[in-house]
Amino acid sequence: MKLLRVGTAGAERPALLDRDGTLRDLTGIVPDIDGDLLADASALARVRAAADAPGVLPALDPAGLRVGPPLGRIGKIVCIGLNYHDHAAETGAAVPAEPILFFKAPDTVVGPEDTVLVPRGSRKTDWEVELAVVIGRTARYLDSAEEGLAHVAGYATAHDVSEREFQIERGGTWDKGKNCETFNPLGPWLVTADEVPDPQALPLRLWVNGELKQNGTTADQIFPVGEVVRYLSHFMTLYPGDVINTGTPAGVAMGQSDPKPYLKAGDVVELEVEGLGRQRQELKGA
């Protein structure tokens, strides 16, 4: 299923994109798309049954209707740094022996076509297309990558916007270059795991002002999705509705020759993970 949330920011309602591409209202079936729904097999079964039954779900007119983040009440966002061989190479970093972790606050999440704000004083705002993993079952101390995949509810397109000066040159942790407002557009859809048979076979692409900048595949991940979930479960408990951003392929501004083409107000970024939908953001000054 392709689950999404539509409406004004803070007042989104649950919806579904059916097999014919028609937007359907889910408000009569479930209150929201969130961790509670993803952990409730019977509720998901009701959604599936309604989606398959003609005339049960009212159609929505998408014209002028904002698409919000496809997941509400996100618990935590765990991010994996330097998780693609080609991205590590372009930045001159050694391939990590274990996953590099940092966090994004849930309040960085915006819709897939919402405005991204360049922070005040920023000189090095950068782009990163990523595969986002959404947890559907509580995960703690998992034994295998196969178990890790079994705890995934679905997948989404994510934009891990980053401010490199804040992240790298200002001391401390990476988090201050990752948590500026609007720095995690998510969506448009949460695609359930049954529709993504192999999360290691997904092309990812990103364009800036119409120019292709990133063109990679999750096959290049150093730590694949199942292993990432297993690994994280030994350091923290993962709950339904938690999100994992799994890293970005080569092609970021930081990895290019000087003068590096960092983002500025007026730029337009478009990105997609194949099968998970496309995003478009116009940048403005904060």
GUBARO-703695 format. One record per residue (C-alpha): residue in three letters; residue number from 1; x, y negated, z. Coordinates in steps of 0.1 Angstrom, whole numbers, padded with zeros to 4 digits. Layout:
! GUBARO-703695
<site res="ALA" n="NUM" x="X" y="Y" z="Z"/>
...
***
This chain:
! GUBARO-703695
<site res="MET" n="1" x="0000" y="0000" z="0000"/>
<site res="LYS" n="2" x="0010" y="-0036" z="-0005"/>
<site res="LEU" n="3" x="-0001" y="-0055" z="0026"/>
<site res="LEU" n="4" x="0001" y="-0093" z="0029"/>
<site res="ARG" n="5" x="-0013" y="-0122" z="0049"/>
<site res="VAL" n="6" x="-0028" y="-0153" z="0033"/>
<site res="GLY" n="7" x="-0040" y="-0187" z="0044"/>
<site res="THR" n="8" x="-0025" y="-0218" z="0061"/>
<site res="ALA" n="9" x="0005" y="-0214" z="0083"/>
<site res="GLY" n="10" x="-0005" y="-0201" z="0117"/>
<site res="ALA" n="11" x="-0040" y="-0190" z="0105"/>
<site res="GLU" n="12" x="-0032" y="-0163" z="0080"/>
<site res="ARG" n="13" x="-0056" y="-0134" z="0075"/>
<site res="PRO" n="14" x="-0048" y="-0098" z="0065"/>
<site res="ALA" n="15" x="-0051" y="-0088" z="0029"/>
<site res="LEU" n="16" x="-0042" y="-0061" z="0004"/>
<site res="LEU" n="17" x="-0031" y="-0061" z="-0032"/>
<site res="ASP" n="18" x="-0049" y="-0031" z="-0048"/>
<site res="ARG" n="19" x="-0036" y="-0009" z="-0076"/>
<site res="ASP" n="20" x="-0052" y="-0032" z="-0102"/>
<site res="GLY" n="21" x="-0034" y="-0063" z="-0088"/>
<site res="THR" n="22" x="-0066" y="-0077" z="-0072"/>
<site res="LEU" n="23" x="-0062" y="-0094" z="-0039"/>
<site res="ARG" n="24" x="-0086" y="-0079" z="-0013"/>
<site res="ASP" n="25" x="-0097" y="-0092" z="0021"/>
<site res="LEU" n="26" x="-0089" y="-0069" z="0051"/>
<site res="THR" n="27" x="-0104" y="-0090" z="0079"/>
<site res="GLY" n="28" x="-0134" y="-0067" z="0082"/>
<site res="ILE" n="29" x="-0111" y="-0037" z="0087"/>
<site res="VAL" n="30" x="-0081" y="-0049" z="0108"/>
<site res="PRO" n="31" x="-0074" y="-0082" z="0127"/>
<site res="ASP" n="32" x="-0039" y="-0086" z="0113"/>
<site res="ILE" n="33" x="-0008" y="-0070" z="0097"/>
<site res="ASP" n="34" x="0015" y="-0066" z="0127"/>
<site res="GLY" n="35" x="0033" y="-0040" z="0148"/>
<site res="ASP" n="36" x="0000" y="-0028" z="0164"/>
<site res="LEU" n="37" x="-0014" y="-0019" z="0131"/>
<site res="LEU" n="38" x="0018" y="-0003" z="0118"/>
<site res="ALA" n="39" x="0020" y="0019" z="0149"/>
<site res="ASP" n="40" x="-0017" y="0030" z="0147"/>
<site res="ALA" n="41" x="-0021" y="0059" z="0122"/>
<site res="SER" n="42" x="-0059" y="0058" z="0124"/>
<site res="ALA" n="43" x="-0061" y="0021" z="0116"/>
<site res="LEU" n="44" x="-0037" y="0025" z="0087"/>
<site res="ALA" n="45" x="-0059" y="0054" z="0075"/>
<site res="ARG" n="46" x="-0090" y="0031" z="0077"/>
<site res="VAL" n="47" x="-0072" y="0006" z="0055"/>
<site res="ARG" n="48" x="-0062" y="0033" z="0030"/>
<site res="ALA" n="49" x="-0098" y="0046" z="0029"/>
<site res="ALA" n="50" x="-0112" y="0011" z="0024"/>
<site res="ALA" n="51" x="-0087" y="0004" z="-0004"/>
<site res="ASP" n="52" x="-0097" y="0036" z="-0022"/>
<site res="ALA" n="53" x="-0134" y="0031" z="-0019"/>
<site res="PRO" n="54" x="-0150" y="0009" z="-0046"/>
<site res="GLY" n="55" x="-0166" y="-0023" z="-0034"/>
<site res="VAL" n="56" x="-0157" y="-0020" z="0003"/>
<site res="LEU" n="57" x="-0130" y="-0048" z="0004"/>
<site res="PRO" n="58" x="-0141" y="-0082" z="-0009"/>
<site res="ALA" n="59" x="-0120" y="-0097" z="-0036"/>
<site res="LEU" n="60" x="-0101" y="-0130" z="-0028"/>
<site res="ASP" n="61" x="-0095" y="-0157" z="-0053"/>
<site res="PRO" n="62" x="-0057" y="-0163" z="-0052"/>
<site res="ALA" n="63" x="-0059" y="-0197" z="-0068"/>
<site res="GLY" n="64" x="-0045" y="-0222" z="-0044"/>
<site res="LEU" n="65" x="-0042" y="-0196" z="-0016"/>
<site res="ARG" n="66" x="-0010" y="-0197" z="0003"/>
<site res="VAL" n="67" x="0008" y="-0164" z="0008"/>
<site res="GLY" n="68" x="0023" y="-0163" z="0043"/>
<site res="PRO" n="69" x="0048" y="-0138" z="0058"/>
<site res="PRO" n="70" x="0034" y="-0103" z="0054"/>
<site res="LEU" n="71" x="0040" y="-0095" z="0091"/>
<site res="GLY" n="72" x="0026" y="-0113" z="0121"/>
<site res="ARG" n="73" x="0039" y="-0113" z="0157"/>
<site res="ILE" n="74" x="0074" y="-0102" z="0148"/>
<site res="GLY" n="75" x="0092" y="-0089" z="0178"/>
<site res="LYS" n="76" x="0129" y="-0093" z="0168"/>
<site res="ILE" n="77" x="0149" y="-0097" z="0136"/>
<site res="VAL" n="78" x="0181" y="-0078" z="0136"/>
<site res="CYS" n="79" x="0205" y="-0085" z="0107"/>
<site res="ILE" n="80" x="0234" y="-0066" z="0093"/>
<site res="GLY" n="81" x="0264" y="-0086" z="0081"/>
<site res="LEU" n="82" x="0288" y="-0076" z="0053"/>
<site res="ASN" n="83" x="0268" y="-0045" z="0044"/>
<site res="TYR" n="84" x="0276" y="-0043" z="0007"/>
<site res="HIS" n="85" x="0309" y="-0033" z="-0007"/>
<site res="ASP" n="86" x="0309" y="-0060" z="-0034"/>
<site res="HIS" n="87" x="0299" y="-0087" z="-0009"/>
<site res="ALA" n="88" x="0327" y="-0078" z="0015"/>
<site res="ALA" n="89" x="0352" y="-0078" z="-0014"/>
<site res="GLU" n="90" x="0341" y="-0113" z="-0027"/>
<site res="THR" n="91" x="0345" y="-0128" z="0008"/>
<site res="GLY" n="92" x="0379" y="-0111" z="0013"/>
<site res="ALA" n="93" x="0366" y="-0092" z="0043"/>
<site res="ALA" n="94" x="0376" y="-0057" z="0052"/>
<site res="VAL" n="95" x="0348" y="-0031" z="0050"/>
<site res="PRO" n="96" x="0335" y="-0028" z="0085"/>
<site res="ALA" n="97" x="0339" y="0004" z="0104"/>
<site res="GLU" n="98" x="0306" y="-0001" z="0121"/>
<site res="PRO" n="99" x="0276" y="-0024" z="0113"/>
<site res="ILE" n="100" x="0281" y="-0060" z="0121"/>
<site res="LEU" n="101" x="0250" y="-0073" z="0140"/>
<site res="PHE" n="102" x="0235" y="-0107" z="0145"/>
<site res="PHE" n="103" x="0199" y="-0119" z="0152"/>
<site res="LYS" n="104" x="0174" y="-0143" z="0137"/>
<site res="ALA" n="105" x="0146" y="-0157" z="0158"/>
<site res="PRO" n="106" x="0111" y="-0148" z="0146"/>
<site res="ASP" n="107" x="0103" y="-0185" z="0143"/>
<site res="THR" n="108" x="0127" y="-0187" z="0113"/>
<site res="VAL" n="109" x="0102" y="-0167" z="0093"/>
<site res="VAL" n="110" x="0081" y="-0185" z="0066"/>
<site res="GLY" n="111" x="0062" y="-0175" z="0036"/>
<site res="PRO" n="112" x="0078" y="-0165" z="0003"/>
<site res="GLU" n="113" x="0070" y="-0198" z="-0014"/>
<site res="ASP" n="114" x="0072" y="-0221" z="0016"/>
<site res="THR" n="115" x="0097" y="-0250" z="0016"/>
<site res="VAL" n="116" x="0132" y="-0242" z="0029"/>
<site res="LEU" n="117" x="0148" y="-0271" z="0048"/>
<site res="VAL" n="118" x="0185" y="-0279" z="0044"/>
<site res="PRO" n="119" x="0196" y="-0287" z="0080"/>
<site res="ARG" n="120" x="0207" y="-0322" z="0089"/>
<site res="GLY" n="121" x="0245" y="-0325" z="0085"/>
<site res="SER" n="122" x="0247" y="-0293" z="0064"/>
<site res="ARG" n="123" x="0273" y="-0291" z="0037"/>
<site res="LYS" n="124" x="0273" y="-0253" z="0032"/>
<site res="THR" n="125" x="0237" y="-0240" z="0030"/>
<site res="ASP" n="126" x="0239" y="-0206" z="0012"/>
<site res="TRP" n="127" x="0215" y="-0180" z="-0003"/>
<site res="GLU" n="128" x="0213" y="-0143" z="0004"/>
<site res="VAL" n="129" x="0187" y="-0119" z="-0011"/>
<site res="GLU" n="130" x="0181" y="-0089" z="0012"/>
<site res="LEU" n="131" x="0160" y="-0058" z="0017"/>
<site res="ALA" n="132" x="0140" y="-0062" z="0049"/>
<site res="VAL" n="133" x="0130" y="-0030" z="0068"/>
<site res="VAL" n="134" x="0099" y="-0031" z="0091"/>
<site res="ILE" n="135" x="0098" y="-0006" z="0120"/>
<site res="GLY" n="136" x="0066" y="0014" z="0125"/>
<site res="ARG" n="137" x="0075" y="0037" z="0154"/>
<site res="THR" n="138" x="0094" y="0031" z="0186"/>
<site res="ALA" n="139" x="0130" y="0041" z="0180"/>
<site res="ARG" n="140" x="0155" y="0049" z="0207"/>
<site res="TYR" n="141" x="0186" y="0071" z="0206"/>
<site res="LEU" n="142" x="0178" y="0086" z="0172"/>
<site res="ASP" n="143" x="0200" y="0115" z="0161"/>
<site res="SER" n="144" x="0201" y="0112" z="0124"/>
<site res="ALA" n="145" x="0196" y="0089" z="0094"/>
<site res="GLU" n="146" x="0166" y="0111" z="0084"/>
<site res="GLU" n="147" x="0150" y="0102" z="0118"/>
<site res="GLY" n="148" x="0158" y="0066" z="0111"/>
<site res="LEU" n="149" x="0139" y="0066" z="0078"/>
<site res="ALA" n="150" x="0110" y="0084" z="0095"/>
<site res="HIS" n="151" x="0106" y="0053" z="0118"/>
<site res="VAL" n="152" x="0103" y="0028" z="0090"/>
<site res="ALA" n="153" x="0068" y="0016" z="0082"/>
<site res="GLY" n="154" x="0077" y="-0004" z="0051"/>
<site res="TYR" n="155" x="0099" y="-0028" z="0032"/>
<site res="ALA" n="156" x="0098" y="-0064" z="0021"/>
<site res="THR" n="157" x="0119" y="-0090" z="0002"/>
<site res="ALA" n="158" x="0138" y="-0113" z="0026"/>
<site res="HIS" n="159" x="0159" y="-0144" z="0020"/>
<site res="ASP" n="160" x="0186" y="-0147" z="0047"/>
<site res="VAL" n="161" x="0194" y="-0184" z="0043"/>
<site res="SER" n="162" x="0227" y="-0193" z="0060"/>
<site res="GLU" n="163" x="0247" y="-0224" z="0068"/>
<site res="ARG" n="164" x="0283" y="-0213" z="0065"/>
<site res="GLU" n="165" x="0299" y="-0241" z="0083"/>
<site res="PHE" n="166" x="0277" y="-0236" z="0113"/>
<site res="GLN" n="167" x="0281" y="-0199" z="0110"/>
<site res="ILE" n="168" x="0319" y="-0196" z="0106"/>
<site res="GLU" n="169" x="0336" y="-0229" z="0114"/>
<site res="ARG" n="170" x="0319" y="-0242" z="0145"/>
<site res="GLY" n="171" x="0330" y="-0214" z="0169"/>
<site res="GLY" n="172" x="0309" y="-0189" z="0189"/>
<site res="THR" n="173" x="0286" y="-0165" z="0172"/>
<site res="TRP" n="174" x="0271" y="-0163" z="0137"/>
<site res="ASP" n="175" x="0237" y="-0170" z="0151"/>
<site res="LYS" n="176" x="0238" y="-0208" z="0149"/>
<site res="GLY" n="177" x="0243" y="-0206" z="0111"/>
<site res="LYS" n="178" x="0214" y="-0183" z="0107"/>
<site res="ASN" n="179" x="0186" y="-0197" z="0129"/>
<site res="CYS" n="180" x="0178" y="-0231" z="0114"/>
<site res="GLU" n="181" x="0141" y="-0236" z="0108"/>
<site res="THR" n="182" x="0127" y="-0219" z="0076"/>
<site res="PHE" n="183" x="0159" y="-0198" z="0072"/>
<site res="ASN" n="184" x="0140" y="-0165" z="0067"/>
<site res="PRO" n="185" x="0114" y="-0165" z="0040"/>
<site res="LEU" n="186" x="0097" y="-0131" z="0040"/>
<site res="GLY" n="187" x="0074" y="-0113" z="0016"/>
<site res="PRO" n="188" x="0052" y="-0116" z="-0004"/>
<site res="TRP" n="189" x="0042" y="-0081" z="0005"/>
<site res="LEU" n="190" x="0049" y="-0054" z="0031"/>
<site res="VAL" n="191" x="0051" y="-0023" z="0009"/>
<site res="THR" n="192" x="0045" y="0009" z="0029"/>
<site res="ALA" n="193" x="0073" y="0034" z="0030"/>
<site res="ASP" n="194" x="0054" y="0060" z="0010"/>
<site res="GLU" n="195" x="0057" y="0037" z="-0021"/>
<site res="VAL" n="196" x="0095" y="0034" z="-0017"/>
<site res="PRO" n="197" x="0108" y="0069" z="-0021"/>
<site res="ASP" n="198" x="0145" y="0059" z="-0021"/>
<site res="PRO" n="199" x="0154" y="0026" z="-0004"/>
<site res="GLN" n="200" x="0189" y="0031" z="-0017"/>
<site res="ALA" n="201" x="0178" y="0026" z="-0053"/>
<site res="LEU" n="202" x="0164" y="-0009" z="-0053"/>
<site res="PRO" n="203" x="0178" y="-0037" z="-0075"/>
<site res="LEU" n="204" x="0180" y="-0071" z="-0059"/>
<site res="ARG" n="205" x="0183" y="-0104" z="-0078"/>
<site res="LEU" n="206" x="0185" y="-0141" z="-0070"/>
<site res="TRP" n="207" x="0185" y="-0172" z="-0092"/>
<site res="VAL" n="208" x="0194" y="-0208" z="-0083"/>
<site res="ASN" n="209" x="0178" y="-0234" z="-0106"/>
<site res="GLY" n="210" x="0172" y="-0207" z="-0131"/>
<site res="GLU" n="211" x="0208" y="-0193" z="-0131"/>
<site res="LEU" n="212" x="0213" y="-0157" z="-0120"/>
<site res="LYS" n="213" x="0236" y="-0157" z="-0090"/>
<site res="GLN" n="214" x="0231" y="-0122" z="-0074"/>
<site res="ASN" n="215" x="0224" y="-0090" z="-0093"/>
<site res="GLY" n="216" x="0230" y="-0060" z="-0071"/>
<site res="THR" n="217" x="0215" y="-0027" z="-0058"/>
<site res="THR" n="218" x="0209" y="-0012" z="-0024"/>
<site res="ALA" n="219" x="0230" y="0018" z="-0037"/>
<site res="ASP" n="220" x="0260" y="-0004" z="-0028"/>
<site res="GLN" n="221" x="0252" y="-0007" z="0008"/>
<site res="ILE" n="222" x="0280" y="0004" z="0032"/>
<site res="PHE" n="223" x="0255" y="0016" z="0058"/>
<site res="PRO" n="224" x="0222" y="0028" z="0042"/>
<site res="VAL" n="225" x="0188" y="0021" z="0057"/>
<site res="GLY" n="226" x="0184" y="0053" z="0077"/>
<site res="GLU" n="227" x="0218" y="0051" z="0092"/>
<site res="VAL" n="228" x="0213" y="0014" z="0101"/>
<site res="VAL" n="229" x="0181" y="0023" z="0120"/>
<site res="ARG" n="230" x="0198" y="0053" z="0137"/>
<site res="TYR" n="231" x="0227" y="0031" z="0147"/>
<site res="LEU" n="232" x="0207" y="0003" z="0161"/>
<site res="SER" n="233" x="0186" y="0026" z="0182"/>
<site res="HIS" n="234" x="0217" y="0034" z="0203"/>
<site res="PHE" n="235" x="0222" y="-0003" z="0212"/>
<site res="MET" n="236" x="0186" y="-0015" z="0215"/>
<site res="THR" n="237" x="0150" y="-0001" z="0214"/>
<site res="LEU" n="238" x="0133" y="-0009" z="0181"/>
<site res="TYR" n="239" x="0096" y="-0014" z="0183"/>
<site res="PRO" n="240" x="0068" y="-0015" z="0157"/>
<site res="GLY" n="241" x="0069" y="-0049" z="0141"/>
<site res="ASP" n="242" x="0106" y="-0054" z="0145"/>
<site res="VAL" n="243" x="0124" y="-0064" z="0113"/>
<site res="ILE" n="244" x="0159" y="-0054" z="0100"/>
<site res="ASN" n="245" x="0176" y="-0076" z="0073"/>
<site res="THR" n="246" x="0200" y="-0051" z="0058"/>
<site res="GLY" n="247" x="0226" y="-0074" z="0041"/>
<site res="THR" n="248" x="0232" y="-0090" z="0008"/>
<site res="PRO" n="249" x="0251" y="-0081" z="-0024"/>
<site res="ALA" n="250" x="0278" y="-0102" z="-0040"/>
<site res="GLY" n="251" x="0271" y="-0136" z="-0056"/>
<site res="VAL" n="252" x="0266" y="-0159" z="-0027"/>
<site res="ALA" n="253" x="0280" y="-0195" z="-0029"/>
<site res="MET" n="254" x="0306" y="-0187" z="-0002"/>
<site res="GLY" n="255" x="0322" y="-0161" z="-0025"/>
<site res="GLN" n="256" x="0326" y="-0184" z="-0055"/>
<site res="SER" n="257" x="0355" y="-0206" z="-0066"/>
<site res="ASP" n="258" x="0358" y="-0242" z="-0054"/>
<site res="PRO" n="259" x="0338" y="-0264" z="-0055"/>
<site res="LYS" n="260" x="0314" y="-0239" z="-0041"/>
<site res="PRO" n="261" x="0278" y="-0245" z="-0053"/>
<site res="TYR" n="262" x="0261" y="-0247" z="-0020"/>
<site res="LEU" n="263" x="0224" y="-0255" z="-0019"/>
<site res="LYS" n="264" x="0211" y="-0290" z="-0016"/>
<site res="ALA" n="265" x="0177" y="-0307" z="-0015"/>
<site res="GLY" n="266" x="0159" y="-0304" z="-0048"/>
<site res="ASP" n="267" x="0173" y="-0270" z="-0057"/>
<site res="VAL" n="268" x="0150" y="-0241" z="-0065"/>
<site res="VAL" n="269" x="0158" y="-0206" z="-0054"/>
<site res="GLU" n="270" x="0140" y="-0175" z="-0068"/>
<site res="LEU" n="271" x="0146" y="-0140" z="-0056"/>
<site res="GLU" n="272" x="0132" y="-0105" z="-0057"/>
<site res="VAL" n="273" x="0137" y="-0069" z="-0046"/>
<site res="GLU" n="274" x="0123" y="-0046" z="-0073"/>
<site res="GLY" n="275" x="0089" y="-0033" z="-0064"/>
<site res="LEU" n="276" x="0087" y="-0055" z="-0033"/>
<site res="GLY" n="277" x="0077" y="-0088" z="-0049"/>
<site res="ARG" n="278" x="0093" y="-0122" z="-0058"/>
<site res="GLN" n="279" x="0099" y="-0154" z="-0039"/>
<site res="ARG" n="280" x="0103" y="-0190" z="-0049"/>
<site res="GLN" n="281" x="0114" y="-0219" z="-0027"/>
<site res="GLU" n="282" x="0121" y="-0255" z="-0033"/>
<site res="LEU" n="283" x="0146" y="-0270" z="-0009"/>
<site res="LYS" n="284" x="0141" y="-0303" z="0010"/>
<site res="GLY" n="285" x="0161" y="-0321" z="0036"/>
<site res="ALA" n="286" x="0152" y="-0314" z="0072"/>
***
